[in-house]
Amino acid sequence: MDDPWEPYRTAVNAQLRAEIGAAGISVSEFCRRTRIPRPTLDRYLNGTRDMPLKVLHRAGLALDVEPAVILARADERRRSRPTA
């Protein structure tokens, strides 16, 4: 069965990567700021583990971006992606 949330999850993960880059910090620094172990972050970003809201909140704090803004940008990313 297809996961209807997959396109959204993929967009959120891509947006989080973009936000880390825009903040001008390394992934290692992001992990330090959020207290997320690198292997766990990798599982979130590659979609093998769902990111809890509290983790998204910590990510927003570390990046100085409201979690709602990250989600809105991810939704825009998802909507602008061409469908197959």
Residue frames relative to the residue before (quaternion, step in Angstrom):
aa qw qx qy qz dx dy dz
M 1.0000 0.0000 0.0000 0.0000 0.00 0.00 0.00
D 0.4455 -0.6948 0.4997 0.2627 3.56 -0.91 0.92
D 0.3867 -0.7009 0.5537 0.2292 3.52 -1.14 0.72
P 0.3350 -0.7760 0.4925 0.2076 3.63 -0.39 1.14
W 0.6470 0.5295 -0.3164 0.4482 3.60 1.21 -0.38
E 0.4554 0.7323 -0.4299 0.2673 3.58 1.22 -0.33
P 0.6674 0.4849 -0.3406 0.4511 3.68 0.79 -0.79
Y 0.6552 0.5019 -0.3121 0.4705 3.57 1.02 -0.77
R 0.6389 0.5262 -0.3167 0.4633 3.58 0.96 -0.91
T 0.6515 0.5168 -0.3060 0.4634 3.56 0.95 -0.90
A 0.6660 0.5026 -0.2999 0.4626 3.58 0.97 -0.86
V 0.6378 0.5125 -0.3281 0.4721 3.59 0.99 -0.79
N 0.6583 0.5070 -0.3131 0.4601 3.59 0.91 -0.87
A 0.6580 0.4949 -0.3053 0.4785 3.59 0.97 -0.85
Q 0.6535 0.5101 -0.3170 0.4606 3.57 0.98 -0.79
L 0.6300 0.5237 -0.3395 0.4621 3.57 0.99 -0.74
R 0.6229 0.5178 -0.3371 0.4798 3.60 1.00 -0.76
A 0.6585 0.5110 -0.3031 0.4619 3.58 0.96 -0.89
E 0.6527 0.5149 -0.3136 0.4589 3.59 0.99 -0.81
I 0.6162 0.5258 -0.3430 0.4756 3.58 1.04 -0.73
G 0.6651 0.4985 -0.2966 0.4702 3.57 0.93 -0.90
A 0.6667 0.5095 -0.3004 0.4535 3.58 0.93 -0.89
A 0.6427 0.5164 -0.3170 0.4688 3.56 1.15 -0.61
G 0.3954 -0.7517 0.4492 0.2772 3.56 1.28 -0.26
I 0.5524 0.5785 -0.4146 0.4339 3.54 1.11 0.67
S 0.5208 -0.6151 0.4862 0.3378 3.53 -1.24 0.42
V 0.6318 -0.5055 0.4156 0.4155 3.53 -1.29 0.28
S 0.6156 0.5481 -0.3455 0.4487 3.59 1.04 -0.72
E 0.6568 0.4921 -0.3036 0.4840 3.57 0.98 -0.84
F 0.6156 0.5342 -0.3421 0.4677 3.58 1.01 -0.78
C 0.6543 0.5089 -0.3095 0.4659 3.59 0.91 -0.90
R 0.6398 0.5172 -0.3280 0.4642 3.58 0.97 -0.81
R 0.6875 0.4968 -0.2866 0.4455 3.59 0.87 -0.96
T 0.7544 0.3887 -0.2054 0.4875 3.57 0.99 -0.79
R 0.3378 -0.7481 0.4885 0.2961 3.57 1.30 -0.34
I 0.4294 0.6482 -0.4930 0.3903 3.57 1.08 0.81
P 0.4156 -0.6961 0.5151 0.2783 3.61 -0.68 0.97
R 0.6084 -0.5974 0.3792 0.3594 3.58 -0.99 0.82
P 0.6608 0.4955 -0.3446 0.4462 3.66 0.82 -0.79
T 0.6363 0.5157 -0.3291 0.4699 3.59 1.05 -0.70
L 0.6380 0.5111 -0.3276 0.4737 3.59 0.94 -0.84
D 0.6330 0.5330 -0.3341 0.4513 3.58 0.94 -0.82
R 0.6575 0.5000 -0.3133 0.4685 3.61 0.98 -0.80
Y 0.6177 0.5189 -0.3464 0.4788 3.59 1.07 -0.68
L 0.7426 0.4529 -0.2395 0.4313 3.56 0.74 -1.08
N 0.7128 0.4040 -0.2829 0.4987 3.61 1.08 -0.47
G 0.5619 -0.6742 0.3473 0.3303 3.57 1.30 0.21
T 0.5080 0.6473 -0.4414 0.3581 3.59 1.17 0.24
R 0.7557 0.1818 -0.1443 0.6124 3.57 1.31 -0.11
D 0.4319 -0.6901 0.5159 0.2665 3.57 -0.93 0.89
M 0.3916 -0.7134 0.5362 0.2242 3.54 -1.06 0.84
P 0.3753 -0.7249 0.5268 0.2370 3.60 -0.67 1.03
L 0.6259 -0.5564 0.3942 0.3785 3.58 -1.15 0.56
K 0.6371 0.5270 -0.3518 0.4389 3.59 0.97 -0.73
V 0.6252 0.5139 -0.3399 0.4790 3.60 1.12 -0.56
L 0.6252 0.5166 -0.3349 0.4797 3.59 1.01 -0.76
H 0.6232 0.5331 -0.3298 0.4677 3.58 1.04 -0.75
R 0.6612 0.4878 -0.3066 0.4805 3.60 0.90 -0.88
A 0.6145 0.5424 -0.3428 0.4590 3.57 1.05 -0.75
G 0.6552 0.5157 -0.3082 0.4579 3.57 0.93 -0.90
L 0.6445 0.5128 -0.3197 0.4684 3.57 0.96 -0.83
A 0.6750 0.5048 -0.2920 0.4520 3.58 0.93 -0.91
L 0.7450 0.3899 -0.2026 0.5018 3.56 1.12 -0.71
D 0.3674 -0.7412 0.4691 0.3091 3.58 1.33 -0.13
V 0.5412 0.5406 -0.4186 0.4894 3.54 1.02 0.97
E 0.4785 -0.6684 0.4857 0.2975 3.56 -0.84 0.96
P 0.5526 -0.6161 0.4381 0.3510 3.62 -0.95 0.78
A 0.6214 0.5455 -0.3447 0.4444 3.60 1.03 -0.73
V 0.6291 0.5214 -0.3307 0.4722 3.58 1.09 -0.68
I 0.6223 0.5249 -0.3381 0.4720 3.59 0.98 -0.81
L 0.6785 0.4888 -0.2920 0.4641 3.59 0.90 -0.91
A 0.6502 0.5093 -0.3238 0.4615 3.60 0.96 -0.81
R 0.6555 0.4975 -0.3104 0.4759 3.58 0.96 -0.83
A 0.6356 0.5194 -0.3256 0.4693 3.57 1.04 -0.76
D 0.6450 0.5128 -0.3254 0.4638 3.58 0.99 -0.79
E 0.6314 0.5139 -0.3258 0.4807 3.58 1.02 -0.76
R 0.6202 0.5337 -0.3242 0.4747 3.57 1.02 -0.81
R 0.6682 0.5033 -0.2963 0.4609 3.57 0.91 -0.94
R 0.6810 0.4996 -0.2846 0.4534 3.57 0.91 -0.91
S 0.7095 0.4648 -0.2651 0.4587 3.59 1.01 -0.75
R 0.5358 0.6229 -0.3979 0.4082 3.56 1.29 -0.18
P 0.4379 -0.7046 0.4811 0.2833 3.60 -0.73 0.96
T 0.3886 -0.7060 0.5413 0.2399 3.56 -1.07 0.72
A 0.5299 -0.6556 0.4466 0.2999 3.52 -1.13 0.65
